[in-house]
Amino acid sequence: MPDRQAMDAICFVLCTGCQWQARSRSPMHYL
């Protein structure tokens, strides 16, 4: 089985990064 935690972590970081750039007002909105 692949490292699901690693994949989730990368996806989370990428998603949060996009959120930060898109709307840096409330990045915690999607958390």
PQR file of N, CA, C, O and H, with PARSE charges and radii, in Angstrom:
ATOM      1  N   MET A   1       0.853  -1.203   0.000 -0.4000 1.5000
ATOM      2  CA  MET A   1       0.000   0.000   0.000 -0.0000 2.0000
ATOM      3  C   MET A   1       0.888   1.252   0.000  0.5500 1.7000
ATOM      4  O   MET A   1       1.879   1.309   0.727 -0.5500 1.4000
ATOM      5  N   PRO A   2       0.539   2.233  -0.799 -0.5600 1.5000
ATOM      6  CA  PRO A   2       1.314   3.480  -0.862  0.2800 2.0000
ATOM      7  C   PRO A   2       1.117   4.314   0.401  0.5500 1.7000
ATOM      8  O   PRO A   2       0.183   4.098   1.173 -0.5500 1.4000
ATOM      9  N   ASP A   3       2.011   5.260   0.587 -0.4000 1.5000
ATOM     10  CA  ASP A   3       1.908   6.116   1.786 -0.0000 2.0000
ATOM     11  C   ASP A   3       0.739   7.079   1.632  0.5500 1.7000
ATOM     12  O   ASP A   3       0.860   8.133   1.007 -0.5500 1.4000
ATOM     13  H   ASP A   3       2.770   5.436  -0.040  0.4000 1.0000
ATOM     14  N   ARG A   4      -0.372   6.703   2.201 -0.4000 1.5000
ATOM     15  CA  ARG A   4      -1.551   7.568   2.068 -0.0000 2.0000
ATOM     16  C   ARG A   4      -1.351   8.849   2.883  0.5500 1.7000
ATOM     17  O   ARG A   4      -1.794   9.926   2.484 -0.5500 1.4000
ATOM     18  H   ARG A   4      -0.470   5.847   2.708  0.4000 1.0000
ATOM     19  N   GLN A   5      -0.685   8.717   4.016 -0.4000 1.5000
ATOM     20  CA  GLN A   5      -0.449   9.906   4.853 -0.0000 2.0000
ATOM     21  C   GLN A   5       0.370  10.927   4.086  0.5500 1.7000
ATOM     22  O   GLN A   5       0.078  12.123   4.120 -0.5500 1.4000
ATOM     23  H   GLN A   5      -0.325   7.842   4.340  0.4000 1.0000
ATOM     24  N   ALA A   6       1.399  10.449   3.393 -0.4000 1.5000
ATOM     25  CA  ALA A   6       2.261  11.363   2.630 -0.0000 2.0000
ATOM     26  C   ALA A   6       1.444  12.046   1.538  0.5500 1.7000
ATOM     27  O   ALA A   6       1.537  13.259   1.351 -0.5500 1.4000
ATOM     28  H   ALA A   6       1.637   9.478   3.366  0.4000 1.0000
ATOM     29  N   MET A   7       0.646  11.264   0.820 -0.4000 1.5000
ATOM     30  CA  MET A   7      -0.168  11.825  -0.262 -0.0000 2.0000
ATOM     31  C   MET A   7      -1.135  12.859   0.307  0.5500 1.7000
ATOM     32  O   MET A   7      -1.282  13.953  -0.239 -0.5500 1.4000
ATOM     33  H   MET A   7       0.571  10.278   0.972  0.4000 1.0000
ATOM     34  N   ASP A   8      -1.795  12.501   1.412 -0.4000 1.5000
ATOM     35  CA  ASP A   8      -2.734  13.432   2.035 -0.0000 2.0000
ATOM     36  C   ASP A   8      -2.014  14.708   2.452  0.5500 1.7000
ATOM     37  O   ASP A   8      -2.527  15.811   2.266 -0.5500 1.4000
ATOM     38  H   ASP A   8      -1.676  11.613   1.856  0.4000 1.0000
ATOM     39  N   ALA A   9      -0.818  14.545   3.020 -0.4000 1.5000
ATOM     40  CA  ALA A   9      -0.049  15.707   3.474 -0.0000 2.0000
ATOM     41  C   ALA A   9       0.272  16.615   2.291  0.5500 1.7000
ATOM     42  O   ALA A   9       0.093  17.831   2.369 -0.5500 1.4000
ATOM     43  H   ALA A   9      -0.402  13.649   3.171  0.4000 1.0000
ATOM     44  N   ILE A  10       0.746  16.022   1.197 -0.4000 1.5000
ATOM     45  CA  ILE A  10       1.090  16.825   0.011 -0.0000 2.0000
ATOM     46  C   ILE A  10      -0.160  17.535  -0.509  0.5500 1.7000
ATOM     47  O   ILE A  10      -0.137  18.735  -0.780 -0.5500 1.4000
ATOM     48  H   ILE A  10       0.891  15.034   1.134  0.4000 1.0000
ATOM     49  N   CYS A  11      -1.242  16.782  -0.642 -0.4000 1.5000
ATOM     50  CA  CYS A  11      -2.493  17.372  -1.143 -0.0000 2.0000
ATOM     51  C   CYS A  11      -2.933  18.505  -0.220  0.5500 1.7000
ATOM     52  O   CYS A  11      -3.336  19.574  -0.681 -0.5500 1.4000
ATOM     53  H   CYS A  11      -1.261  15.807  -0.421  0.4000 1.0000
ATOM     54  N   PHE A  12      -2.851  18.257   1.103 -0.4000 1.5000
ATOM     55  CA  PHE A  12      -3.251  19.276   2.077 -0.0000 2.0000
ATOM     56  C   PHE A  12      -2.421  20.540   1.898  0.5500 1.7000
ATOM     57  O   PHE A  12      -2.953  21.650   1.871 -0.5500 1.4000
ATOM     58  H   PHE A  12      -2.524  17.389   1.477  0.4000 1.0000
ATOM     59  N   VAL A  13      -1.100  20.355   1.776 -0.4000 1.5000
ATOM     60  CA  VAL A  13      -0.205  21.506   1.613 -0.0000 2.0000
ATOM     61  C   VAL A  13      -0.540  22.258   0.328  0.5500 1.7000
ATOM     62  O   VAL A  13      -0.639  23.485   0.322 -0.5500 1.4000
ATOM     63  H   VAL A  13      -0.668  19.453   1.798  0.4000 1.0000
ATOM     64  N   LEU A  14      -0.713  21.510  -0.757 -0.4000 1.5000
ATOM     65  CA  LEU A  14      -1.015  22.142  -2.046 -0.0000 2.0000
ATOM     66  C   LEU A  14      -2.347  22.884  -1.950  0.5500 1.7000
ATOM     67  O   LEU A  14      -2.464  24.033  -2.376 -0.5500 1.4000
ATOM     68  H   LEU A  14      -0.633  20.513  -0.752  0.4000 1.0000
ATOM     69  N   CYS A  15      -3.343  22.211  -1.387 -0.4000 1.5000
ATOM     70  CA  CYS A  15      -4.665  22.839  -1.269 -0.0000 2.0000
ATOM     71  C   CYS A  15      -4.576  24.112  -0.433  0.5500 1.7000
ATOM     72  O   CYS A  15      -5.090  25.158  -0.827 -0.5500 1.4000
ATOM     73  H   CYS A  15      -3.247  21.277  -1.042  0.4000 1.0000
ATOM     74  N   THR A  16      -3.919  24.016   0.726 -0.4000 1.5000
ATOM     75  CA  THR A  16      -3.795  25.186   1.596 -0.0000 2.0000
ATOM     76  C   THR A  16      -3.039  26.293   0.874  0.5500 1.7000
ATOM     77  O   THR A  16      -3.389  27.467   0.987 -0.5500 1.4000
ATOM     78  H   THR A  16      -3.501  23.166   1.046  0.4000 1.0000
ATOM     79  N   GLY A  17      -1.997  25.913   0.126 -0.4000 1.5000
ATOM     80  CA  GLY A  17      -1.221  26.913  -0.614 -0.0000 2.0000
ATOM     81  C   GLY A  17      -2.121  27.648  -1.595  0.5500 1.7000
ATOM     82  O   GLY A  17      -2.082  28.874  -1.696 -0.5500 1.4000
ATOM     83  H   GLY A  17      -1.713  24.958   0.034  0.4000 1.0000
ATOM     84  N   CYS A  18      -2.937  26.878  -2.322 -0.4000 1.5000
ATOM     85  CA  CYS A  18      -3.846  27.504  -3.292 -0.0000 2.0000
ATOM     86  C   CYS A  18      -4.805  28.432  -2.546  0.5500 1.7000
ATOM     87  O   CYS A  18      -5.066  29.551  -2.986 -0.5500 1.4000
ATOM     88  H   CYS A  18      -2.969  25.882  -2.240  0.4000 1.0000
ATOM     89  N   GLN A  19      -5.324  27.957  -1.417 -0.4000 1.5000
ATOM     90  CA  GLN A  19      -6.259  28.762  -0.628 -0.0000 2.0000
ATOM     91  C   GLN A  19      -5.584  30.069  -0.212  0.5500 1.7000
ATOM     92  O   GLN A  19      -6.162  31.148  -0.334 -0.5500 1.4000
ATOM     93  H   GLN A  19      -5.112  27.047  -1.059  0.4000 1.0000
ATOM     94  N   TRP A  20      -4.337  29.948   0.287 -0.4000 1.5000
ATOM     95  CA  TRP A  20      -3.611  31.134   0.743 -0.0000 2.0000
ATOM     96  C   TRP A  20      -3.477  32.138  -0.385  0.5500 1.7000
ATOM     97  O   TRP A  20      -3.692  33.334  -0.189 -0.5500 1.4000
ATOM     98  H   TRP A  20      -3.867  29.071   0.386  0.4000 1.0000
ATOM     99  N   GLN A  21      -3.119  31.653  -1.572 -0.4000 1.5000
ATOM    100  CA  GLN A  21      -2.919  32.561  -2.704 -0.0000 2.0000
ATOM    101  C   GLN A  21      -4.262  33.095  -3.193  0.5500 1.7000
ATOM    102  O   GLN A  21      -4.401  34.289  -3.460 -0.5500 1.4000
ATOM    103  H   GLN A  21      -2.944  30.681  -1.731  0.4000 1.0000
ATOM    104  N   ALA A  22      -5.242  32.213  -3.309 -0.4000 1.5000
ATOM    105  CA  ALA A  22      -6.552  32.614  -3.817 -0.0000 2.0000
ATOM    106  C   ALA A  22      -7.204  33.611  -2.856  0.5500 1.7000
ATOM    107  O   ALA A  22      -7.517  34.739  -3.236 -0.5500 1.4000
ATOM    108  H   ALA A  22      -5.129  31.243  -3.093  0.4000 1.0000
ATOM    109  N   ARG A  23      -7.403  33.185  -1.621 -0.4000 1.5000
ATOM    110  CA  ARG A  23      -8.043  34.056  -0.624 -0.0000 2.0000
ATOM    111  C   ARG A  23      -7.268  33.988   0.679  0.5500 1.7000
ATOM    112  O   ARG A  23      -7.540  33.141   1.530 -0.5500 1.4000
ATOM    113  H   ARG A  23      -7.148  32.268  -1.313  0.4000 1.0000
ATOM    114  N   SER A  24      -6.303  34.881   0.833 -0.4000 1.5000
ATOM    115  CA  SER A  24      -5.450  34.872   2.028 -0.0000 2.0000
ATOM    116  C   SER A  24      -6.200  35.447   3.225  0.5500 1.7000
ATOM    117  O   SER A  24      -5.634  35.584   4.309 -0.5500 1.4000
ATOM    118  H   SER A  24      -6.082  35.569   0.142  0.4000 1.0000
ATOM    119  N   ARG A  25      -7.474  35.782   3.028 -0.4000 1.5000
ATOM    120  CA  ARG A  25      -8.249  36.362   4.133 -0.0000 2.0000
ATOM    121  C   ARG A  25      -8.544  35.303   5.188  0.5500 1.7000
ATOM    122  O   ARG A  25      -8.251  35.499   6.368 -0.5500 1.4000
ATOM    123  H   ARG A  25      -7.934  35.670   2.147  0.4000 1.0000
ATOM    124  N   SER A  26      -9.124  34.179   4.765 -0.4000 1.5000
ATOM    125  CA  SER A  26      -9.458  33.126   5.732 -0.0000 2.0000
ATOM    126  C   SER A  26      -9.101  31.757   5.173  0.5500 1.7000
ATOM    127  O   SER A  26      -9.974  31.030   4.699 -0.5500 1.4000
ATOM    128  H   SER A  26      -9.362  34.019   3.807  0.4000 1.0000
ATOM    129  N   PRO A  27      -7.809  31.400   5.229 -0.5600 1.5000
ATOM    130  CA  PRO A  27      -7.365  30.096   4.736  0.2800 2.0000
ATOM    131  C   PRO A  27      -7.869  28.954   5.611  0.5500 1.7000
ATOM    132  O   PRO A  27      -7.877  27.801   5.181 -0.5500 1.4000
ATOM    133  N   MET A  28      -8.290  29.267   6.835 -0.4000 1.5000
ATOM    134  CA  MET A  28      -8.765  28.230   7.743 -0.0000 2.0000
ATOM    135  C   MET A  28     -10.201  27.834   7.410  0.5500 1.7000
ATOM    136  O   MET A  28     -10.753  26.921   8.024 -0.5500 1.4000
ATOM    137  H   MET A  28      -8.284  30.205   7.184  0.4000 1.0000
ATOM    138  N   HIS A  29     -10.806  28.517   6.439 -0.4000 1.5000
ATOM    139  CA  HIS A  29     -12.205  28.257   6.097 -0.0000 2.0000
ATOM    140  C   HIS A  29     -12.408  26.821   5.640  0.5500 1.7000
ATOM    141  O   HIS A  29     -13.452  26.221   5.896 -0.5500 1.4000
ATOM    142  H   HIS A  29     -10.358  29.258   5.940  0.4000 1.0000
ATOM    143  N   TYR A  30     -11.392  26.266   4.952 -0.4000 1.5000
ATOM    144  CA  TYR A  30     -11.530  24.906   4.426 -0.0000 2.0000
ATOM    145  C   TYR A  30     -10.962  23.856   5.372  0.5500 1.7000
ATOM    146  O   TYR A  30     -11.016  22.663   5.076 -0.5500 1.4000
ATOM    147  H   TYR A  30     -10.544  26.753   4.744  0.4000 1.0000
ATOM    148  N   LEU A  31     -10.413  24.294   6.520 -0.4000 1.5000
ATOM    149  CA  LEU A  31      -9.819  23.323   7.444 -0.0000 2.0000
ATOM    150  C   LEU A  31     -10.917  22.676   8.288  0.5500 1.7000
ATOM    151  O   LEU A  31     -10.628  21.827   9.132 -0.5500 1.4000
ATOM    152  H   LEU A  31     -10.370  25.263   6.760  0.4000 1.0000
TER
END
